[in-house]
């Protein structure tokens, strides 16, 4: 299930790239992509929570989960800005993406056996 969680989060990251590109071009991100991005991210987090609670994940999986929860909190903040009809600050988008990338790389290190 760990590999599936990583795949779901990788697809989530691709959607995040599309969203960030829109923001950096000065446009608001489309709601449809934002919702799919958030739902996939939540699905990946739920999968990781199940793995951690099952006790099969280990320390790095728990760390990846914690990092990705922080990224999700940043995503909630970005969504709140989007709900107000405003353009998200680029700095927050970069921080959100950076934290998420660290979480995905941490998880990847487990899946790839590094």
C-alpha positions as CSV (number, residue, x, y, z in Angstrom):
1,X,0.0,0.0,0.0
2,X,3.0,2.3,0.5
3,X,3.8,2.3,-3.2
4,X,0.1,3.2,-4.0
5,X,0.3,6.0,-1.5
6,X,3.4,7.3,-3.2
7,X,1.8,7.1,-6.7
8,X,-1.3,8.9,-5.5
9,X,0.9,11.7,-4.0
10,X,2.9,11.8,-7.2
11,X,-0.2,12.4,-9.2
12,X,-1.2,15.0,-6.6
13,X,2.1,16.8,-7.2
14,X,1.5,16.9,-11.0
15,X,-1.8,18.7,-10.3
16,X,0.1,21.0,-7.9
17,X,2.5,21.9,-10.7
18,X,-0.4,22.9,-12.9
19,X,-1.9,25.0,-10.1
20,X,1.4,26.7,-9.3
21,X,2.0,27.4,-13.0
22,X,-1.4,29.3,-13.2
23,X,-0.5,31.3,-10.1
24,X,2.9,32.2,-11.4
25,X,1.3,33.4,-14.7
26,X,-0.9,35.7,-12.6
27,X,-4.1,33.7,-13.0
28,X,-6.3,32.0,-10.4
29,X,-6.1,28.3,-10.4
30,X,-9.1,26.4,-11.8
31,X,-11.4,25.1,-9.0
32,X,-11.7,21.7,-10.7
33,X,-8.0,21.1,-10.6
34,X,-7.8,22.5,-7.1
35,X,-10.4,20.1,-5.8
36,X,-8.9,17.1,-7.5
37,X,-5.5,18.1,-6.1
38,X,-6.9,18.4,-2.6
39,X,-8.9,15.1,-2.7
40,X,-5.9,13.1,-4.0
41,X,-3.7,14.7,-1.4
42,X,-6.2,13.7,1.3
43,X,-6.4,10.2,-0.1
44,X,-2.6,9.8,0.0
45,X,-2.6,11.1,3.6
46,X,-5.3,8.7,4.7
47,X,-3.3,5.8,3.1
48,X,-0.3,6.9,5.1
49,X,-2.3,7.3,8.3
50,X,-3.5,3.7,7.9
51,X,0.0,2.4,7.3
52,X,1.4,4.3,10.3
53,X,-1.5,3.2,12.6
54,X,-1.0,-0.4,11.4
55,X,2.6,-0.2,12.6
56,X,4.1,-1.3,9.3
57,X,5.5,2.0,8.1
58,X,8.5,2.8,10.3
59,X,10.0,6.1,11.3
60,X,10.6,7.6,7.9
61,X,7.0,6.9,6.9
62,X,5.8,8.6,10.0
63,X,8.1,11.5,9.3
64,X,6.8,11.7,5.7
65,X,3.3,11.8,7.1
66,X,4.1,14.6,9.5
67,X,5.8,16.6,6.7
68,X,2.9,16.1,4.4
69,X,0.3,17.1,7.0
70,X,2.2,20.4,7.3
71,X,2.0,20.7,3.5
72,X,-1.7,20.0,3.7
73,X,-2.2,22.8,6.2
74,X,-0.5,25.1,3.8
75,X,-2.8,23.8,1.1
76,X,-5.9,24.6,3.3
77,X,-4.5,28.2,3.7
78,X,-4.1,28.5,0.0
79,X,-7.6,27.2,-0.6
80,X,-9.0,29.8,1.9
81,X,-7.3,32.5,-0.2
82,X,-8.8,31.0,-3.4
83,X,-12.3,31.0,-1.8
84,X,-12.0,34.7,-1.2
85,X,-11.4,35.2,-4.9
86,X,-7.8,36.4,-4.4
87,X,-4.6,35.3,-6.0
88,X,-2.4,33.3,-3.7
89,X,1.0,34.8,-2.7
90,X,3.7,33.1,-4.7
91,X,5.9,32.8,-1.6
92,X,3.2,30.6,0.1
93,X,2.8,28.5,-3.0
94,X,6.6,27.9,-3.1
95,X,6.6,27.0,0.6
96,X,3.7,24.6,0.2
97,X,5.3,22.9,-2.7
98,X,8.7,22.7,-1.1
99,X,7.3,21.1,2.1
100,X,5.3,18.6,0.0
101,X,8.3,17.7,-2.1
102,X,10.3,17.0,1.0
103,X,7.5,14.8,2.2
104,X,7.3,12.9,-1.1
105,X,11.1,12.5,-1.2
106,X,11.1,11.1,2.3
107,X,8.4,8.6,1.4
108,X,10.2,7.8,-1.9
109,X,13.4,6.9,0.1
110,X,11.4,4.2,1.9
111,X,9.6,2.9,-1.2
112,X,12.9,2.7,-3.1
113,X,14.8,1.2,-0.2
114,X,17.3,4.1,0.1
